Amino acid sequence: MNNIADYVKILMLQYEALYQDLSNIELVYESKRLRDRLIINSLKNKKIYFHLICMTQVTKNTKSTKKSEELDELLKVIGS
């Protein structure tokens, strides 16, 4: 439990150092930017995961390849 408390303290100090002087508008912009970055990274990780599944299977699972193609399309739409 002590590790979690230390982690929370580090996050609080990091927030204060990075964002305490920003206006509300800038905070909203930064939160949207970080959210978009998180979504893009999540999609990329899922795409890699589905490609690995396809590579490890002798016969490709059409559901996995279809999901991978859908993630490719989402990445194109987001513009990574």
C-alpha positions in Angstrom: 0.0 0.0 0.0 2.9 2.3 0.6 4.0 2.1 -3.0 0.6 3.4 -4.1 0.8 6.3 -1.7 4.3 7.2 -3.0 3.0 6.9 -6.6 0.1 9.3 -5.8 2.5 11.8 -4.2 4.7 11.7 -7.3 1.7 12.3 -9.6 0.6 15.2 -7.4 4.0 16.8 -7.5 4.2 16.2 -11.3 0.8 17.9 -11.8 1.9 20.9 -9.7 5.1 21.3 -11.6 3.5 20.9 -15.0 0.1 22.4 -14.8 -0.4 24.7 -11.8 0.3 27.9 -13.8 -2.0 27.0 -16.8 -5.3 28.6 -17.3 -8.5 26.6 -17.5 -8.6 26.8 -21.2 -5.0 25.6 -21.5 -5.8 22.7 -19.1 -8.8 21.7 -21.2 -6.6 21.7 -24.3 -3.9 19.7 -22.6 -6.3 17.1 -21.3 -7.8 16.7 -24.8 -4.3 16.3 -26.3 -3.3 13.7 -23.7 -6.6 11.9 -24.1 -6.1 11.7 -27.9 -2.5 10.5 -27.4 -3.8 7.8 -25.0 -6.4 6.6 -27.5 -3.9 6.5 -30.4 -1.4 4.5 -28.3 -4.2 2.1 -27.2 -5.3 1.5 -30.8 -1.7 0.9 -31.9 -1.2 -1.6 -29.0 -4.4 -3.4 -29.9 -3.4 -3.5 -33.6 0.0 -5.0 -32.6 -1.8 -7.5 -30.4 -4.1 -8.7 -33.2 -1.3 -8.9 -35.7 0.6 -11.1 -33.2 -2.5 -13.3 -32.9 -2.7 -13.7 -36.6 1.0 -14.5 -36.9 0.9 -17.2 -34.2 -2.1 -19.1 -35.6 -1.6 -21.6 -38.4 -4.9 -20.6 -39.9 -5.8 -16.9 -39.6 -8.8 -16.2 -37.5 -11.0 -14.0 -39.7 -12.5 -12.3 -36.6 -9.0 -11.2 -35.4 -7.9 -10.0 -38.9 -11.2 -8.1 -39.3 -10.7 -6.4 -35.9 -7.1 -5.5 -36.9 -8.5 -3.9 -40.1 -11.0 -2.0 -38.1 -8.2 -0.7 -35.8 -6.3 0.3 -39.0 -9.2 2.4 -40.2 -9.6 4.1 -36.8 -6.0 5.0 -36.8 -6.4 6.5 -40.3 -9.4 8.5 -39.2 -7.6 9.8 -36.1 -4.6 10.7 -38.2 -1.7 9.2 -36.4 
